[in-house]
Amino acid sequence: MSTVSVVVPSLNDAAMLRECLRCLAAQTRAPDEIIVVDNGSTDDTVAVARAAGARVVSEPRRGVLRATAAGFDTAVGEVIGRLDADSRPDPHWTARVAERFDTDPELAGLTGTGEFYGAGRFWRWVGGHVYLAGYFWFVRIMAGQQPVFGSNFALRQAVWERVRDRVHLDDPHVHDDLEITMTLDADMRVEYDAELHVGVSARPFQNVAGFKRRASWAFHDITLNLREIGWRERRRRRRTVLRARRRARSVVTDDGSRAKNR
């Protein structure tokens, strides 16, 4: 079975982090290591992480991509899971991640959506059906690839090593999930798994300025990456990979049929 590291960046989010780590402690398949990346916190983030038995990595340069990269760089697992401090993974989250990667050696990444808590029914519906559904739809078009969602995804360590030098670590105004999605190669298959359940805080809808900042960073990140590899070229590369996979499956099917007929 693949070893699984779980990375949780945190900036002044000790209360939320405590609950996230409690959920990780209750997993039916325990992570092989838990890494909390302290991104310059002034609260009890470090103390909470150490009390829960997590390994603490310090990344004083502010920025979620920098914090995520610091955790990924030190992770020892063959698969690296990524949660936010406000994520609440269900008890089977780590087991589901390990199972999917073990049964599919060609899987590069796995992601699920989020189920919002801490808001009324209307905002939970908006969060799931507009905010996150819109993110997955729009970014898939722009990237030519299934996007990962920062509060709920996992990558193979080998995939991170391949894209590590392409992500824009010098830019503090990028989202780590969007940045990683945009730098994946066309042959790096990411799958969406509806069974990968994680609760996420509805905080994005409680602050208009914060919501606008998230959106502006997203468009900045997409523009930054499309300048390097254009939208048409991304789509062309993806189509080439998909055609090659279909041909390979066809050959396997034909060989299998002939063997059966013999």
N, C-alpha and C positions, 0 to 999 in steps of 0.2 A: 504494500500500500504506500502511496506517495506520502512523503512528509509535508505537513502544512504549517507554514508560518502565517500569523495574522498580524497585520500592521494597522495601528490606530493613531493617526496624527491628532494632536490636541493642543489647543491654545486657550488657556483660561476656561476650561470646560470640565472642571473636576467633578461636579455633581453628575453631569451626564455620563462622564467617563466611568464613574463608579458603577452605574447601572449597566453600561456596556460590558464591563469586565465581569460583572456578576452573571450576565447572560453567557459569556464565554466560559465561565467556570462551570456552568450547568450543561455544557454540550454533551451529547451522547457519545461523541467521538472527540476527545479533547484535542485542541491544537497542539502541535509539537513545540511551538513557542509562540508567545504573545509579545509583540514589540509596541510600546507606546512611544511615539516621537513627540517630545516636548518642544514646541515651536516658540519658545520664549515666554512661557507662562509665568504669571506672578501670583497665581493662586495655588491650590494644593494638588495640582495635576501630578507632579512627580511623586508626592507622598501617597496619593491614591493608587497610582500605578504600581509602586513598589509593594504596598500593602497587599495587593492582589497577586503578587508574584510575577508581574510582567517585567520584561527587560526594558529599561529606559534608555532611549537614544536622544541626545540633545541636538537640535538644529536651530541655532539662534537666529538665522536669517529667516525673516518672516516670509510666508508664502506656502500654500498648501502643496504645491508641486514639489517644492524643496523639502518639505517635511516628509512627504510620501517617498520621494527618492532616497532620503536618508534612511528610512526604514527598510525599503526594498534592498538597498545596497548592503545592509548588514544581515538580512534574513538568510537563514541557512536551509529553509525548506525547499523542496523541489517545486512546490506550489506556494504562491504568496497570495493570501487573502487580504482584502482591503475593506475596512469598516471605518466609519466616522465615530467620533466620541459619542454622538447622540444615537448611533445605531443600536438596535436591540435585536440581534439575530435570534431566530427560534432555535430550540434545542438541537435540531438536526442539521444546522447550517454547515458546520465543519464536515460532518459525515457526508452531506450531499456534495460538497465541493470535492472531497477526496474521491468519492465514488465516480463522479463524472469524469474527472481527469484520469482515473485508473482504467476506466472502461473505454476511453477514447484517446489513444496515444497521440493523435494528430490535433487534439483540441489545444488551441493557444490561450483562450480566455473564456471565462464564464461570468455571466452577470444576471442579476435579477432586478426587479423594481423595488420600490419602497412602499410601505403602508404607513401613512401618516398618523401620528398621535399628537395629542396636546392641542387640538382644535375641534371645532364643531363639525357636524356632518357635511355641511356645505363646503368648507375649506378642505376637508379630507377628500371630497369628491373632486374638487378643482385640482388638488395636488396630484391625485392619481391619474385623472382623465385628461387634464389640460397641461399641467406643468411637466410631469414626467413623461406622459405619452407624447407630448409635443417635443420634448428633448430627444427621445429615442427616434421619432420620425424624422425630425429636421437634421439631426447629426448624421443619421444613416445616409441621408441623401448627400450631404456635404462631404462626408468622409468616404462614401462608397463601401462602408463597413459597418457591421453591427457595433454600436457604441457600448462602452462600459459605463456603469453608473457608480460614482465614487463611494457611495455609502454601502455598496453591495456588489463587489466583484472579486475575481481572482485571476491571476496570470501564472503561467509557468515561469519559473525562475529564468529558464533559457530564453524566453521571449523578452523579458525585461532586459536581459543582458544584450540582446540584439538591438533594442530601441533606445537604450540608456543614453547614448551619446547624441541622439537626435532631439530629445526633448529640450525645451527652452528654459533651462534652469536659471538663466540670467534675467528672466522676466517674471517679476512677482505677481503680475496681473493675468495669470492663466489658471484655468482649472485643471487639476491633475487628471481627472477621468477623460475630459475632452482632449487634453494634450496627448495622452497615451493613445487614445483612439485614433487621432489624426496622424500619429507616427507609426502605427502598425503597418507592416507590409501587407500587400494584397493577399498573400498566401497564408496569413495568420488568421485562422478561423476563430471567431468569437461567437458563442451561442448564448441566446437568451433562455433562461430557465425559470419558468413560472413557479417552480417549487422551491426556489431559493428565497425564502421569506426573511425580510428584515423590516422592523419598525424604524421609522425615521421621524425626527421632530418636525413639527409644522412651523418652526421658527421663520423660514423664508417668507411666510405670508404675514408676519407680524410687524414687519418693518419695511416701508416702501423704499427708503433709501438703500437698504441692504439688498432688496430684490432688484432694484435698478443696477446696482453695482455688479451683482451676479450676472445679469443679462449683458451688461457692457463688456465684462471680461470674456464672456462666451463669444460674442461677436468679434472681439479683438483677437481671441485665440484662433478662431476659424479663419479670419482674414490672414493672420500671420502664417498659418500653415498652407493655405491655398496659394499664397505668393510663391512658395517653394515647390509645391506640386499642385498643379491646377486641377479643378473639378473634373474636367473632361479626361485628363490623363489618369486620375484616380479611378474613374469609372471604366476606362479602357483596360487598365491593369486588372481590375476585379473581374471583368468579363472574361479576360484571357485565362485567369485562374479557374473560374467556374467551368469554362469549356474544357479545360484540361482534365478537371475532376470528372466531368461527365464522360469524357472519352475513356478515362481509366476505369470507371465503373462499368462501362459498356464492354470493355475488353475482359474484365473479370467475369461478367455475366456470360459472355459468349464462351469463354474457356470452361466455365462451370457447366454450361449446357452441353458442350461437346463431351466433357468427361462423363456426364450422366448418361448421354446417349451411348457411349461406348460400353 
